[in-house]
Amino acid sequence: MTSQDIGEEVAYLRDLFQRKLLEDRAKNQLIESVQRSLAERDALDLGNAYRDVFAETLVALDRLQTETPSAELNASVVEELLEVFARRGLRAVETSGSLDLRLHEVVATVPSGDGEAGVIVSVQREGYLLGDRLLRPARVVVARHEAAASNVG
C-alpha cells in the first residue's frame, strides 16, 4: 500500500467519521425533541386526568364553605364525594361478616358471647379499594372467644 493509498484511506475514514458524527448529533437532537414532547404531553395528561375530579370535589368544598354547618350537610357532602370517587373506581372495603386480615385492621376485640369469634362487630374507620388495590384497611372491632386476651388497642 502506497502513501497515496494510505492518504486516500485516511481521507475516506475522516469523511465517514464526520458523516457518522453528524448523523449521531441529528439522532440525539431528535431523541431529545421526542423526550421533551412526551414530557409536555404527560404533564397535560396529568392535568386532564385530575381536572374532572378537582372540579367535582370543589363543588362539595363550596357547599361546606357557603352553607350553614349541620350534620345533614356533612352527610350530604360525604355522600357526594364518595359518588365522585366511586365513578373512578373507589369502593369501600366489605365489613360485614368475617375478618379478612388483607382488608381489615383489628383495633379492638370484644367477647363473642353466643356469637362466632372472628366476626366483625363494628367499624371504627372505613377502608377503601381502588380497583383491586387496597388504599387503606378498614379498622374494625372483632368478636373473640372468652378465653382470648382483651382489647388490642
Sequence and secondary structure as in RCSB ss.txt:
>XXXX:A:sequence
MTSQDIGEEVAYLRDLFQRKLLEDRAKNQLIESVQRSLAERDALDLGNAYRDVFAETLVALDRLQTETPSAELNA
SVVEELLEVFARRGLRAVETSGSLDLRLHEVVATVPSGDGEAGVIVSVQREGYLLGDRLLRPARVVVARHEAAAS
NVG
>XXXX:A:secstr
  HHHHHHHHHHHHHHHHHHHHHHHHHHHHHHHHHHHHHHHHHHHHHHHHHHHHHHHHHHHHHHHHS   HHHHH
HHHHHHHHHHHTTTEEE   SSB  TTTEEEEEEEE TTS TTBEEEEEE  EEETTEEEE EEEEEEE TTS  
   
